[in-house]
Amino acid sequence: MNAIGNYLVDNPMTLFIIGGEVAFWVFIVGGLIARYPLKLKKFSTVLLAAVPLIDLVVLGATVVDLSRGATPNATHGLAAVYLGFSVVFGPAMVRWADVRFAHRFAGGPPPAPKLRGKAKTRHEWREWFRCLLASAIAAVLLLAAIFLVGRPGEVQPLWDWLPRLGAVIAVWLITGPLWQEMFGKKSEPARAKVSR
């Protein structure tokens, strides 16, 4: 346990990233609880509108840490990746949670049934393209951090994230849309005939 404590002391950005992820979900769940069970729509709107500010806090903390001369490490790279994926996938996660809360607490329609056939394939391709966008944003942030630091001998941990992003893109492509294209059900399940 002491090793974890020492790591967190040496890498305070790790706490910002962990705190950012926890705050992301606390604000979403808090906003949805305020909106549906507690019926506090204005307060809910404030909480949900604050979710993107969490990304700005993580970004600001990373920039401040690097501009003060911190030696770049894997955690700084993780902050860029976290931000890229949070910006791209965050709104969809909020919508996903909102549908379920509305159904559970406000009599809203049930979540859509699982996609099948061509609709599932289209969905997998859309998600992969969103992964590409998230990775591109993360790569731009990594390159900006490399430029900001400007100390060639110290930025290798940031450069190391670029091939990792490539690996994420490749694995997502294989396990998502390509898998669905090759092994997914190609058509909707047949509806049972009703006897008259």
C-alpha positions as CSV (number, residue, x, y, z in Angstrom):
1,M,0.0,0.0,0.0
2,N,2.9,2.3,0.7
3,A,4.1,1.9,-2.9
4,I,0.7,3.2,-4.2
5,G,0.9,6.2,-1.8
6,N,4.4,7.0,-3.0
7,Y,3.4,6.7,-6.6
8,L,0.5,9.1,-6.1
9,V,2.8,11.6,-4.3
10,D,5.3,11.4,-7.1
11,N,2.5,11.6,-9.8
12,P,-0.2,14.0,-8.6
13,M,-1.8,14.0,-12.1
14,T,-2.9,10.4,-11.4
15,L,-5.2,11.8,-8.7
16,F,-6.6,14.4,-11.0
17,I,-7.5,11.8,-13.6
18,I,-9.0,9.4,-11.0
19,G,-10.8,12.4,-9.5
20,G,-12.0,13.5,-12.9
21,E,-13.5,10.1,-13.7
22,V,-15.2,9.9,-10.3
23,A,-16.5,13.4,-10.7
24,F,-17.7,12.7,-14.2
25,W,-20.0,9.9,-12.9
26,V,-20.9,11.7,-9.7
27,F,-22.2,14.7,-11.6
28,I,-24.0,12.5,-14.1
29,V,-25.7,10.3,-11.5
30,G,-26.3,13.3,-9.2
31,G,-27.8,15.3,-12.1
32,L,-30.1,12.4,-13.1
33,I,-31.2,11.8,-9.5
34,A,-32.0,15.5,-9.1
35,R,-33.9,15.5,-12.4
36,Y,-36.0,12.4,-12.0
37,P,-36.6,11.1,-8.4
38,L,-36.1,14.6,-6.7
39,K,-37.8,16.6,-9.5
40,L,-35.2,19.4,-9.3
41,K,-34.9,20.2,-13.0
42,K,-32.9,23.4,-12.7
43,F,-30.4,21.9,-10.3
44,S,-30.1,18.8,-12.5
45,T,-29.4,21.0,-15.5
46,V,-26.6,22.8,-13.6
47,L,-25.0,19.5,-12.6
48,L,-25.2,18.0,-16.1
49,A,-23.9,21.2,-17.7
50,A,-20.9,21.0,-15.4
51,V,-19.8,17.6,-16.7
52,P,-17.7,19.1,-19.5
53,L,-16.0,21.4,-17.0
54,I,-14.4,18.4,-15.4
55,D,-12.5,17.8,-18.7
56,L,-11.3,21.4,-18.6
57,V,-10.1,21.0,-15.0
58,V,-8.1,17.9,-15.9
59,L,-6.7,19.6,-19.0
60,G,-5.8,22.7,-17.0
61,A,-4.1,20.7,-14.2
62,T,-2.1,18.8,-16.9
63,V,-1.0,22.0,-18.6
64,V,-0.1,23.7,-15.2
65,D,1.9,20.6,-14.1
66,L,3.9,20.4,-17.3
67,S,4.4,24.2,-17.6
68,R,5.9,24.2,-14.0
69,G,8.6,21.8,-15.2
70,A,7.1,18.5,-14.2
71,T,8.9,15.6,-16.0
72,P,6.3,14.1,-18.4
73,N,5.3,10.6,-17.6
74,A,2.7,8.0,-18.6
75,T,0.1,9.8,-16.4
76,H,0.4,13.0,-18.5
77,G,-0.2,10.9,-21.6
78,L,-3.1,9.2,-19.9
79,A,-4.7,12.6,-19.2
80,A,-4.6,13.4,-23.0
81,V,-6.2,10.0,-23.8
82,Y,-8.8,10.4,-21.1
83,L,-9.7,13.8,-22.4
84,G,-10.0,12.7,-26.0
85,F,-12.3,9.8,-25.2
86,S,-14.3,11.8,-22.6
87,V,-15.0,14.5,-25.1
88,V,-16.2,12.1,-27.8
89,F,-18.0,9.5,-25.8
90,G,-19.1,11.5,-22.8
91,P,-22.3,12.9,-24.3
92,A,-23.4,9.5,-25.5
93,M,-22.8,8.1,-22.0
94,V,-25.0,10.9,-20.5
95,R,-27.8,10.0,-23.0
96,W,-27.5,6.3,-22.2
97,A,-27.8,7.0,-18.5
98,D,-30.6,9.5,-19.0
99,V,-32.8,7.0,-21.0
100,R,-32.5,4.5,-18.2
101,F,-33.2,7.0,-15.4
102,A,-36.2,8.4,-17.3
103,H,-37.6,4.9,-17.8
104,R,-37.0,3.8,-14.2
105,F,-38.1,7.0,-12.4
106,A,-40.3,9.0,-14.7
107,G,-42.2,6.5,-16.7
108,G,-40.2,7.2,-19.9
109,P,-40.0,4.7,-22.7
110,P,-37.8,1.7,-22.2
111,P,-34.3,1.7,-23.7
112,A,-34.2,0.6,-27.3
113,P,-33.8,-3.1,-27.8
114,K,-30.3,-4.4,-28.7
115,L,-29.4,-3.8,-32.3
116,R,-29.2,-6.7,-34.7
117,G,-28.3,-7.3,-38.3
118,K,-27.4,-4.3,-40.5
119,A,-28.3,-1.8,-37.8
120,K,-25.8,-3.4,-35.5
121,T,-23.1,-3.3,-38.2
122,R,-23.8,0.4,-38.9
123,H,-23.6,1.1,-35.1
124,E,-20.3,-0.7,-34.8
125,W,-18.8,1.3,-37.7
126,R,-20.1,4.6,-36.1
127,E,-18.5,3.7,-32.8
128,W,-15.2,2.8,-34.4
129,F,-15.2,6.2,-36.2
130,R,-15.9,7.9,-32.9
131,C,-12.9,5.9,-31.5
132,L,-10.8,7.4,-34.4
133,L,-12.0,10.9,-33.5
134,A,-11.2,10.4,-29.8
135,S,-7.8,9.0,-30.7
136,A,-7.1,12.0,-33.0
137,I,-8.1,14.5,-30.3
138,A,-5.8,12.6,-27.8
139,A,-3.0,12.6,-30.3
140,V,-3.3,16.4,-30.9
141,L,-3.2,16.9,-27.1
142,L,-0.2,14.6,-26.8
143,L,1.6,16.6,-29.5
144,A,0.7,19.9,-27.9
145,A,2.1,18.6,-24.6
146,I,5.3,17.5,-26.3
147,F,5.6,20.9,-27.9
148,L,4.8,22.6,-24.5
149,V,7.5,20.7,-22.7
150,G,10.0,21.3,-25.4
151,R,12.6,19.1,-23.7
152,P,13.4,16.3,-26.2
153,G,15.0,14.0,-23.7
154,E,12.0,14.0,-21.4
155,V,9.0,13.6,-23.7
156,Q,9.4,9.9,-24.6
157,P,6.6,8.9,-22.2
158,L,4.2,11.1,-24.2
159,W,5.4,9.8,-27.6
160,D,4.9,6.3,-26.3
161,W,1.1,6.9,-26.2
162,L,0.8,7.4,-29.9
163,P,1.4,3.7,-30.8
164,R,-0.9,2.7,-27.9
165,L,-3.6,4.8,-29.5
166,G,-2.9,3.0,-32.8
167,A,-3.3,-0.4,-31.0
168,V,-6.6,0.7,-29.5
169,I,-7.9,1.7,-33.0
170,A,-6.8,-1.6,-34.5
171,V,-8.2,-3.8,-31.7
172,W,-11.5,-1.8,-31.8
173,L,-11.7,-2.3,-35.6
174,I,-11.1,-6.0,-35.3
175,T,-13.4,-6.7,-32.3
176,G,-16.1,-4.2,-33.4
177,P,-17.1,-3.6,-37.0
178,L,-15.0,-6.3,-38.7
179,W,-16.1,-8.9,-36.2
180,Q,-19.7,-7.8,-36.8
181,E,-19.2,-7.9,-40.6
182,M,-17.8,-11.4,-40.5
183,F,-19.6,-13.1,-37.7
184,G,-22.6,-11.0,-36.8
185,K,-26.1,-11.9,-37.7
186,K,-26.8,-10.4,-41.1
187,S,-30.6,-10.1,-40.8
188,E,-33.2,-9.3,-38.2
189,P,-34.6,-12.4,-36.4
190,A,-37.7,-13.8,-38.1
191,R,-40.9,-12.8,-36.4
192,A,-43.1,-15.6,-35.2
193,K,-46.2,-16.1,-37.3
194,V,-49.4,-15.5,-35.5
195,S,-52.0,-18.2,-36.3
196,R,-55.5,-16.9,-37.0
